[in-house]
């Protein structure tokens, strides 16, 4: 069971736009047959545009995590893509990474 139905993807995109996310990717069990709807959390890699102000104490990052947790109704872990320094973690995440939101692929709204 994939916990990220199209309905959820659309809502996630709205959250990403609200928090200025440039790219969001899911990884881990949610992208495999190992996902257990009764106990699995959701893992995301997030990227913000270069130079983004995430606020004091990374408030914007933490608010994004809380918004995704509430929207998806289960625990969410988010990792900034720039923090993928551990080669083992980077390699393991790469095995299951799936793009959920990419601002560069979204139609631009008319001003």
N, C-alpha and C positions, 0 to 999 in steps of 0.2 A: 504494500500500500504506500503510495507516494503522498506524504502529508502536504505537498505544495500543489494543490489543484489549481487550475487556471483562475478560478475565483480568488484564491488566496494570492496568486501571483499578481493579479491586478491590484489588490489591496496592498501588497508588499511594495509595489512600484509607487503607490501614492505615499507610503511612509518614507520610502527612499527620497522622493522628491521633497517632502517636507523637511527632511534632515540634511539635504544637500549631498546625498550619497552619489558618487559617480559610478560605482560598480559594486554589486553584491553577488556573491557566489555561495551556493550551498555545497557542503562537503560532508563526508562521513556517512553514517548509517542511513540518513534520509535519502541518500542517492543510491542506495543498494537494497537488496532484498532482506537485509538484516534489520531494517527499521521495524521497531516494535511500537505500535501506537499506544500501548499501555505504559511504556516506561522510557522510550527514547527521547532524548532532547534533540534540538536542531542546532547545527553548527554552521556558521556563516563566516566568510571572509569579506571584509568591507574595505572599500577604498573611497576616500574623499578627494576632491580636487587638490592639487598641490597648493600649499599655503592656506588651507582652510583653517578657520578659527574654530576649534572644538570647545571653546569656552574654558572657564576655570575648572580645574580638576577633571577635564575631559567630559564635561556635563553633556554636550551634544551626543557623544559616543554612548554614554550611559542611558540617555533618554531614548536613543535609537534602540538599544537593547531592550529596554522596558516596553517600548511601543511594539516591537516584534513579539515579545513574550505575550503581551496582552492579545494581540491580533491572532497569534497562532495557538494560544491556549496551552502552551507547554514551555518548559524551560528552554531558553535560547542562550547559546554562547556565540559571541562575535569576536573575531580576531582581525586586527588591521593587517592588510596584506603586506604592509611594510615591515611588520614584525616577524615575518616568516624567515628567520635567520637560521633556525635549526634545520640542517639538511634532512634529517630523518623525518621531521614533521612536514616539511615542504614536500618531500617525496610521497609520503602517505596521503596528504591532502590532495596532491595532484592526481592520484588514482581515481578519485571520485568527484572532483570539482565539477560543478554545473552552474552556468551563469543563470541567475535569477533576474537580475536587473542590470542594464547597462545604459547609462544616460546618453552615451554617444549614439546609441541605436534607436533612441526614442524620437518621435517627430517633435520638432520644435513648435511651441505654442506661439501664435501671433501676438504681438504686443498691442 
